[in-house]
Amino acid sequence: MRRILVASLLLVWSGVPSMAAETELQQARALLSRPTPTGVIAGLKLDGFRFSRELEVGGGVRVMAIAGQFGGGLAAYGASGDLIASIATHEITWLQLFDLDEDGQSEVITEEVDGRGTDVLMKSFAVYGIRSKKIEKLWSGESYFRSVPYDRPNASEERLGFIRFFPSGGGYANARLIHVQRIEGHWRENVYEMRDGHLSRASASRRSSAGRPASIPRRN
């Protein structure tokens, strides 16, 4: 009788599906649903956590963007949910996707706070790409700078930066990133294209004191 009971239990047990282990992506989602100051995801600390965004960049790859009060980072996961790579960033304020090399996998574009303090604020744009099992910072450019010396308030300095993206076509063989800055009343424009996996300057700087560059639309 015991042999029959044991055999029956083994038969029932063998028919129960095993619980699959959580993937690293699932673990990250769980931690971000209830972030704590001591939490860590792919080596990125969650102290000062502000927000996170999960992005599908193409090819089954997903990127988790984490923004903290004084820092942040990006973590990339493959279609299986396994971690590919991560990279620390400064404090992320916003982000978007654009496929600069038009290979079906978008790059991640961020604006980040590089530094802040009494009477000073510095921000920059950054472009990140997933290359050979790692996340690379492919380009960065100034987004905003403001300084107001406390002892010389009339000597304040402010610089503004803008970026726009254009796909290939219309006479252009490659997609383009256009970075425009307003410095001391002048507009400076630089154009970049992806070449061999890296963003390279496609034209010389252009400065204009009359009007704004064509890449910055006028407001009606």
N, C-alpha and C positions, 0 to 999 in steps of 0.2 A: 504493500500500500504506500509506504514511504517513497519507494522508487517511482511509483506512478505520479505522486504529488510533486516530487522534485523535478521530474521530467516535464510535467505540466507547467510548473513555474518557469523553467528554462525556456520553454516554448513561448510563453506569454512575454517574458522579458526580451527575447530576441526580436519580437515583433514591435517593440516600443522604439520609435525613432530617437536617436541620440540628439541632445540639445547642442546645436552648433554654437561654438564660442563666438563672442562678440568681436566684430572687426574693430580695428583702431579708429575708423571713422565713426562707428556707432558709439564707441567709448567717448570720443570727443563730443559728439552730439549730447550724450547724457551729461557730461561735465558742464557743458555750456548751458544746458537747460536749468542748472542750479549752480552757477559759478560761485566759488568761494575764494577768499584772498590767498589760500594756500594751494589752490588748484594749479595743475601744470598739464598742458597739452602739447605734445611733440616738442618738449623742451621750452615751451613758451609759458611764462608765468601769468596767472590771471589776477594778480593783485592790481587794484585800481581799474578793474574791468568796467567798460562802458557799453560795448555792444559787439556782436559778432554777425557775420554774414557768410552763408555757404553758397559758393558759386560753381556752376558747371561750366568748365572752360572748353570742353570738347575732348573727343577721344576717350570718353569715360572717366576723365580726370575731374576731380572736384577739389576746390580750394576753400579752406576755411580761413576767413580773415578775422582777426581778433584785434579790437581796439581797446587800449587801456588809457588811463589818465596820463601816464608818462611814457608809454611805450606800447608796443603791440607786435604783431607778426602774422605771417602767412604759413599755412600748413597744407601741403598737397597730398591727395590720396588717389590711388589707382582705382580701376573699376572693381577690384576685389575688396576694396575698403582698407587695404594696407597703406601705411604711410610711405610716401615717396621721399619727401624732404620737407624741411621747414626753414624759415628765415626770420630773424628778428627785425622789426622796423621801429621807426619812431611812432609817435601817437598818430593814428590814422583818423582823418576827419571825414573823408569820403573815398569811394572807389568805383571803378567802372571796368568794363572789358572791351578790348578791341583786338582784332586779329591783324597785327602789323605785318607779319610775314605771310599771311593768307595761306597757312598750312592746315587750317581746320581746328587749331587750338589757340584760343585767345590769350593775349598777354593781360596781366592785371595792372591797372593804373591806379595810383593812389595820390592823395594829397596828405602830407604829414607835417606835424609840428616839429621842426628841428630844434627850436629853443624858445623859451619865453622867460621873461624876468621883469624887473622894474623898468618900465618905459621901453621895452623892446619885445618884438614878436617876429619870429622867422618861420616860414613855411616853405615846403618844396613839393614839387611833383616827382613821382618816381614810376618807372615802368619795370615790372618783374616778369620774367619768363621761366617756364619749366624746361630745363635743358639737361639731358643726360643724368637723370635721377637726382637733380638738384634744382633749387630755385635760385636764379641769378638776377641781380639788379642790373638791368640793361642800360638805364639812362636815368638821370635826374636833372631837374632844372628849377630855378627859383619860382615860387608861386606868390609869395608875399613877404615884404620886409618893412618894418616900421620901427623907427627909433626916435625917441623924444628925450634928449638930455635934460635931466631935472634942473640943471643950472643954466641951460640955454634953451628954453622952450621954443623959441623962434627958429632954432636950428634943426627942427625936426626933419627927418628923411623918410620917404615912403616910396616903395617900388611895387608895382603890380605885375603879375604874370598870368598868362592865359594859355591854354593848350586846346588844339582842335585836331581831329583825326579825319583822314580822307582815304577811302579805298582806292585801289588802282583803277585806271580807266580815264577817259577824257584827255588822252594824250600822255598820261603818266603810267609808266610801266610798273611802279611799285606803290604800295600804300604809303601814306606820309603822316608824320607827326609834325605839327607846326606849333612852335613855342614863340609867343609874343610877349614882350615886356615893355612897360612904360617906365622910362627912366629919365628924370629931370625934364619932363615935358616932351620927350622924344619916344617914338615907337621903334623897337628893334625886333626883327623877325628872323628866326632861324628855322630851317626845314630839315627834317631827318627822315631817312629811309632805312629799312632793315636790310643789312648786307651780311651774309655769312653768319646769321644769328645774332648780329650786333647792330645797334642803331648808329648810323654814321651821318654826318652832316652832308646834306645834298646841295646846299647853296650857301653863298657867303651872307653875312649879316647885312640887313638893309635898315637904314635909319631914315626917319622922315619926321620933319617938324610940321608938315602941313597935312592934317587929316590923319586917319588911322589906316593900318594895313587892310588889304582886301579880305584877309582871313577873319577880321573882327567885324561882324555885321553892325550896321547902324541901327539905332532904335528909332522907330517911327513915333 
